[in-house]
Amino acid sequence: MPCGDAESERKTCREAGGDDMELHEAADIFRHFAVDADVCGCEAFGNGNINTTYRVRCTDGKSYTLQRINTVVFPDPDALMKNIVGVTGFLGEKLKKSGRDPEREALHIVPCREGGYYYTDKGGKCWRVCLFVDRATAYDAADRPGLLYEAARMFGSFQRDLNDYPAAELYEVIPDFHHTGKRYLAFEEAVRRDAAGRAEQIPQEIAALRRYASRATLITDRLEAGSIPTRVTHNDTKLNNVLIDETTGKGVCVIDLDTVMPGSLLYDFGDSVRFAANNGAEDDTDLSRIWLDLDRYREYLSGFLAGVQDSITGDERELLPMSVFILTYELALRFATDYLNGDTYFRIRYPEHNLVRTRAQIRLMEDIDGKLDRMAQIVREECGK
């Protein structure tokens, strides 16, 4: 239904930790986008750490997502939006041809009236708009039955639907993001430089990370050799990047496509399981709580396979368990590297935070290493072999 009288609506969009946005400011930005309706309400939305997001309500009865692109993290908005528009447009056409709803099951990016898909205001801030998906929720934790399965199924479907998209044409928003071999070289360079004078404090952690160096390039070597395909990868496969229908409990669509890049299906699967099936927290100080929950692993695997169906190759399927280890190992390398460099990348809450994170990921990867055979058996069981 259309919005009510503007005087009765909220006049301010409050951004946590930032400035307020007056309603007229939101309307001024919004008029640059191809929406034939007036803004009559807005509110800060979501809890993302990178971009600033608002829900805008209009007199056409629809809601839209208005988002300010963080150009420090994403300095090339042209390339960023080219990736997103290419992928969402491709998905929309495929959904339409199969009789599905492209405005609900894929992000619908609203173009600017002047052309292009983002608007730069007088202050140099970049803005974009997409149609808001109503009656759907993003969850931060799999605390309801079926959520993990549905998230996995949607990420698998994302892979299947984009199986024939020309992934090599995508811009690398963060070059070598999941090149674990290069992450290992950066770690060794951090040990050598020892910028923060911390290397002598963590000999056990350094030794543990060196122990598995031979596995670092397992996925990238296969990609370069062509034995596994280069695909469109999401690269931020958290539970809350899937919208779940509030009535049916089924997955609706995958969101937050800023890090869509060319890569391997194994990146998305491995990183998803790394955090979804970890019994503890990513920065848990009690290492006895950290281990891979095989029941959660099976649930995620089952959903992912249901989504990806026969678009996954045999070699990819065989590497699913190892991908969980490698993506956990990669994050341990990144946390350790940042700790050695003096905490210059990851946001920390206390001086040892990156060391705690490193130890937690090492504990998890060592537990995964001991379960690889069982994880492979679960893959065979879920595939009916």
C-alpha positions in Angstrom: 0.0 0.0 0.0 1.2 3.6 -0.6 2.9 5.5 2.2 1.0 7.7 4.4 1.3 11.5 4.8 5.0 12.4 4.8 4.5 14.5 8.0 3.6 11.3 9.9 6.7 9.4 8.6 10.1 9.3 10.2 12.0 12.4 9.1 15.5 10.9 9.7 17.4 7.9 8.6 19.9 7.2 11.5 23.1 5.4 10.6 24.6 3.7 13.7 27.9 5.4 14.5 27.5 7.9 11.8 25.5 11.0 10.6 21.8 11.2 10.3 20.2 11.4 6.9 17.2 13.7 6.6 14.3 12.5 4.5 14.8 15.2 2.0 18.4 14.1 1.5 17.3 10.6 0.8 14.7 11.9 -1.7 17.3 14.1 -3.4 19.6 11.1 -4.0 16.7 8.9 -4.9 15.4 11.2 -7.7 18.4 10.3 -9.8 17.2 6.7 -10.1 14.6 5.4 -12.5 11.7 5.1 -10.1 8.4 6.8 -10.9 7.4 7.5 -7.4 8.1 9.8 -4.5 10.0 8.9 -1.3 7.8 9.0 1.7 9.9 7.2 4.3 13.3 5.8 5.1 15.2 4.0 7.8 18.7 2.7 8.4 18.7 -1.0 7.6 21.0 -4.0 8.3 24.2 -4.4 10.2 26.8 -4.5 7.4 30.3 -3.4 8.2 31.3 -2.1 4.8 28.5 -0.2 3.1 25.8 2.1 4.6 22.3 0.9 3.8 18.8 2.4 4.1 15.4 1.0 3.3 13.4 3.6 1.3 9.6 3.5 1.0 7.9 5.1 -1.9 4.4 6.2 -2.9 4.2 3.3 -5.5 3.8 1.0 -2.5 7.3 -0.5 -3.0 10.4 -0.4 -0.9 13.9 0.0 -2.2 17.3 -0.5 -0.8 19.5 2.6 -1.0 23.1 2.0 -0.3 26.2 4.1 -0.2 29.2 2.2 -1.7 32.3 2.2 0.4 34.8 3.4 -2.1 37.7 2.9 0.3 37.1 -0.8 0.2 35.8 -0.8 -3.4 37.7 2.0 -5.2 36.4 1.2 -8.7 32.6 1.5 -8.5 32.4 1.2 -12.3 33.9 -2.3 -12.3 32.1 -3.2 -9.1 28.7 -2.4 -10.6 29.5 -3.9 -14.0 30.1 -7.2 -12.1 26.8 -7.0 -10.1 24.7 -5.8 -13.0 26.1 -8.5 -15.3 25.4 -11.3 -12.8 22.0 -10.1 -11.7 20.9 -9.5 -15.2 22.0 -12.9 -16.3 20.2 -14.5 -13.3 17.0 -12.5 -14.0 16.8 -13.7 -17.6 17.4 -17.3 -16.6 14.7 -17.1 -13.8 12.2 -15.5 -16.2 12.7 -18.2 -18.8 12.1 -20.9 -16.2 8.9 -19.3 -15.0 10.4 -18.0 -11.7 10.2 -14.5 -10.2 13.2 -12.5 -11.2 12.3 -9.6 -9.0 12.2 -11.8 -5.9 14.7 -14.5 -6.6 17.5 -12.2 -7.8 18.6 -8.7 -6.9 16.9 -6.2 -9.2 19.3 -3.2 -9.7 17.6 0.1 -10.5 19.4 2.1 -13.2 20.1 5.9 -12.9 18.0 8.3 -15.0 21.2 9.7 -16.5 22.6 6.3 -17.4 24.7 3.8 -15.4 23.8 2.1 -12.2 25.2 4.3 -9.5 25.0 8.0 -8.7 27.8 10.2 -7.4 26.6 13.1 -5.2 28.3 16.5 -4.9 30.4 15.2 -2.0 31.8 12.4 -4.1 29.8 9.6 -2.4 28.5 6.8 -4.6 25.0 5.5 -4.3 23.0 2.6 -5.8 19.5 1.3 -5.5 17.9 -2.1 -5.8 14.3 -3.3 -5.3 13.8 -4.4 -1.6 12.7 -8.0 -1.2 9.6 -8.0 1.0 8.6 -10.7 3.4 12.1 -12.2 3.6 14.7 -12.1 6.3 18.4 -12.6 6.6 19.5 -14.5 9.8 22.8 -14.1 11.6 22.7 -17.6 13.1 21.3 -21.0 12.1 19.1 -21.2 15.3 16.0 -22.4 13.5 15.6 -25.9 11.9 16.3 -25.9 8.2 18.1 -22.5 8.0 21.5 -24.0 7.3 20.2 -26.3 4.7 18.3 -23.6 2.9 21.3 -21.2 2.9 23.5 -24.0 1.5 20.8 -24.8 -1.1 20.7 -21.2 -2.2 24.4 -20.9 -2.6 24.5 -24.2 -4.5 21.6 -22.9 -6.8 23.6 -19.7 -7.2 26.5 -21.8 -8.6 24.2 -23.8 -10.8 22.3 -20.8 -12.3 25.6 -19.1 -13.1 27.3 -22.2 -14.4 27.3 -20.9 -18.0 28.1 -17.3 -17.1 31.5 -16.1 -18.6 33.3 -15.9 -15.2 36.6 -14.9 -16.7 35.0 -11.6 -17.7 34.4 -10.5 -14.1 36.6 -7.9 -12.6 38.7 -9.1 -9.6 37.4 -6.8 -6.9 40.0 -8.1 -4.5 42.9 -9.7 -6.5 44.1 -13.1 -5.3 41.6 -13.0 -2.5 41.5 -16.8 -2.1 45.0 -17.6 -3.5 46.1 -19.5 -0.4 49.6 -19.9 -1.8 50.1 -16.2 -2.0 48.5 -15.8 1.5 51.2 -18.3 2.7 54.0 -16.2 1.0 52.7 -13.1 2.7 52.7 -14.9 6.0 56.3 -16.0 5.6 57.2 -12.4 4.6 55.5 -11.2 7.8 57.6 -13.7 9.9 60.8 -12.5 8.2 60.0 -8.8 8.7 58.5 -9.2 12.2 57.3 -5.6 12.0 55.6 -5.7 15.4 58.3 -7.8 17.2 55.9 -10.6 17.9 57.4 -13.6 16.0 59.3 -14.9 19.0 56.1 -15.0 21.0 54.3 -17.5 18.6 56.8 -20.2 17.6 54.1 -23.0 17.9 51.6 -21.1 15.7 54.3 -20.4 13.1 55.3 -24.1 13.1 51.7 -25.3 12.8 51.1 -23.0 9.8 54.3 -24.1 8.1 53.4 -27.8 8.6 50.6 -27.6 6.0 52.3 -25.3 3.4 52.2 -28.0 0.7 48.4 -27.8 0.7 48.2 -24.1 0.1 48.1 -24.2 -3.7 46.0 -27.3 -4.1 42.9 -25.5 -5.4 44.7 -22.8 -7.4 46.9 -25.3 -9.0 43.9 -27.3 -10.2 42.3 -24.1 -11.5 45.4 -23.1 -13.4 45.7 -26.6 -14.8 42.0 -26.6 -15.9 41.1 -29.8 -14.0 38.4 -27.8 -12.1 36.4 -25.0 -13.8 36.7 -21.3 -13.1 33.3 -20.2 -12.0 31.4 -17.2 -10.6 32.1 -17.2 -6.9 30.3 -15.1 -4.2 33.2 -15.0 -1.8 31.1 -14.0 1.2 28.9 -17.0 1.8 27.7 -16.2 5.3 24.2 -17.3 6.4 23.0 -13.7 6.5 23.7 -13.2 2.8 20.7 -15.4 1.9 17.2 -14.2 2.3 14.7 -16.6 3.8 10.9 -16.4 3.1 9.1 -15.4 6.3 6.2 -17.7 5.6 7.6 -20.8 4.0 11.1 -20.8 5.5 12.5 -21.5 2.1 15.5 -19.6 0.6 14.5 -16.7 -1.7 17.7 -15.2 -3.1 21.4 -14.6 -2.5 22.4 -11.0 -1.7 25.5 -8.9 -1.1 27.3 -9.4 -4.4 30.1 -6.9 -4.0 32.7 -9.7 -3.9 31.5 -11.6 -6.9 34.6 -12.7 -8.8 36.1 -15.5 -10.9 37.2 -18.4 -8.8 36.3 -21.9 -7.6 33.1 -23.3 -6.3 35.3 -24.8 -3.6 36.1 -21.3 -2.2 32.4 -20.7 -1.4 31.7 -24.2 -0.1 34.8 -24.4 2.1 34.4 -20.9 3.6 30.7 -21.5 4.3 31.4 -24.8 6.2 34.4 -23.2 8.0 32.1 -20.9 10.0 28.8 -22.7 9.7 30.0 -26.0 11.2 32.4 -24.6 13.7 31.2 -25.6 17.2 32.9 -22.5 18.7 33.4 -18.9 17.7 35.9 -17.5 15.2 37.6 -15.8 18.1 36.9 -18.3 20.9 39.4 -18.1 23.7 38.4 -21.6 24.9 40.0 -23.9 22.3 38.2 -26.9 23.8 35.0 -25.5 22.3 36.4 -25.5 18.8 35.8 -28.4 16.5 34.0 -29.2 13.3 30.4 -30.4 13.9 29.9 -33.2 11.4 26.1 -33.0 11.7 26.2 -29.4 10.6 28.7 -30.3 7.9 26.3 -32.9 6.6 23.4 -30.6 6.6 25.2 -27.9 4.7 26.6 -30.4 2.3 23.2 -31.9 1.7 21.7 -28.5 0.9 24.6 -27.4 -1.3 24.4 -30.6 -3.4 20.6 -30.2 -3.7 21.2 -26.7 -5.1 24.2 -27.3 -7.3 22.8 -30.6 -8.7 24.7 -32.1 -11.6 26.6 -28.8 -12.4 29.3 -29.8 -10.0 32.2 -31.9 -11.5 33.6 -35.1 -10.0 36.9 -33.4 -9.2 35.1 -30.6 -7.4 33.0 -33.1 -5.4 36.1 -35.0 -4.4 37.8 -31.8 -3.1 34.8 -30.6 -1.0 36.2 -31.9 2.3 39.7 -30.6 1.6 38.3 -27.2 0.7 37.0 -26.8 4.2 40.5 -27.4 5.5 42.2 -25.0 3.0 39.8 -22.1 3.6 40.3 -22.5 7.4 44.0 -22.7 6.9 43.9 -19.6 4.7 42.1 -17.5 7.4 44.6 -18.7 10.0 47.4 -17.4 7.7 45.6 -14.1 7.3 45.0 -13.6 11.1 48.6 -14.6 11.9 50.0 -12.3 9.2 48.0 -9.4 10.5 49.2 -10.1 14.1 52.8 -10.2 13.0 52.3 -7.0 11.0 50.9 -5.1 13.9 47.1 -5.5 13.3 46.9 -3.3 10.2 44.0 -5.0 8.4 41.5 -6.7 10.7 39.6 -4.7 13.2 40.6 -5.8 16.7 38.9 -5.3 20.1 42.0 -6.0 22.2 45.8 -6.3 21.5 45.8 -10.1 21.3 42.6 -10.4 19.3 44.3 -11.5 16.0 46.4 -14.1 18.0 43.3 -15.5 19.6 41.7 -15.7 16.1 44.8 -17.4 14.7 44.8 -20.0 17.5 41.1 -20.7 17.0 41.5 -21.3 13.3 44.6 -23.5 13.8 42.6 -25.6 16.3 39.7 -25.9 13.8 41.9 -26.8 10.8 43.7 -29.5 12.9 40.4 -30.9 13.9 39.2 -30.9 10.2 42.5 -32.6 9.2 41.7 -35.5 11.5 38.1 -35.8 10.1 38.9 -35.6 6.3 38.3 -39.3 5.7 34.9 -39.2 7.5 34.0 -36.0 5.7 34.8 -37.7 2.4 32.6 -40.7 3.4 29.7 -38.3 4.1 30.1 -36.8 0.6 29.8 -40.3 -0.8 26.8 -41.1 1.3 25.0 -37.9 0.3 25.8 -38.6 -3.3 24.4 -42.1 -3.0 27.7 -43.9 -3.5 
